[in-house]
Structure formats: structure tokens, C-alpha cells
Amino acid sequence: MTICRLHTITRYSEVVIHNGTVYLSGQLAEDLRGDIRQQTRETLANIDQFLAEAGTDKKHLLSATIYLKDIAQDYAGMNEVWDAWLPSGAAPARTTVEAKLYAPEVRVEISIVAATKPHKS
């Protein structure tokens, strides 16, 4: 089986595709000055971009792991944006945890696993 890696640097690849499954590394917002809603919107936009590059989309999500800097403060705001972004009937298995993230400005990081789209014959 071929393993395809996209946007690879020494420590990780942003996207790995193997055996019909797409794995995204933890995604962050570009602008870390915003509140949880803005950071979540930007993070999900990055996820959309990488899923498209891998030939799939958010309708094919399998699982999501969401890391929040402060779950008590940010859970509701993140969910508001997440719920608006997620297509009806396409909710993945999901885990949300509070975590110490790599920089104090980071409020949310999201890792995704998705299925590739079926090939049309």
C-alpha cells in the first residue's frame, strides 16, 4: 500500500493518506490573537483546505480530537462554530479535552481522520 504525505517537514506531515483514510495533524488558526470562535473558524477553514487537497471533505469525517486551552471557558464557543460547520448527519466520533497547548495564545487545536471519497467509475 502506498503512503502519501503532503506538506511534510522534519517532524511531521500536515496530511497523510493511506488505504482510503486521510489523517490530518493538529490544525490551528493562523491568527492567534482572536477569541475561541475566530480561532475555531480559522482552524476549520484549514481543515477544509487540507481535506480538499487530499480529495475528500468534511462529509467524510471519521473522527476528531479537539484540544482546548480552557474547556470551561471555550467549550460552548467552539461548539457553536463546530456545529455550524459540520454537515447534517456527518458527525464524526469526537473527543474534546483540555490541554496545555504549544503557545499560550492557542485556544484550540483539532486533529482529524477522514475517509477518502469513493472514486466514480
Steps between C-alpha positions, in 0.01 A plus 500: 500500500624846411527766768462856373631783717420867429664809646772301675768655716756324720263426790163440337279509194189718492317226306559125469286288268504121525260223405201730446554699819619860539676606820547870578749620758376739766374814326508851643378845410738725307418805714541405866378838630132413457247354737391135495241554227745670265774243568255212449375649169857536371596152619200346323582696183850346509342157544272562201802599290707194591206262456437643152866461413476136610195450278232487769286730715334540838211272397752214526629566853564191711638651819607829653712574803459853628744652746388811688718725711215564745206261465286688753542830315515383137287186461171678420656748254696229320187282476299790358743530208552122468124433484451763227792355298406131524266367230175350629533125553882502468605524865824308559602313813637785710706562811549841658759551772668785681871512425801719547567606141833599347452877541286696747306674219375170352144438618414199278676228301313236301623167356284326239469155345283473188418248229593577144212558259402194297635510145234540234518249220 
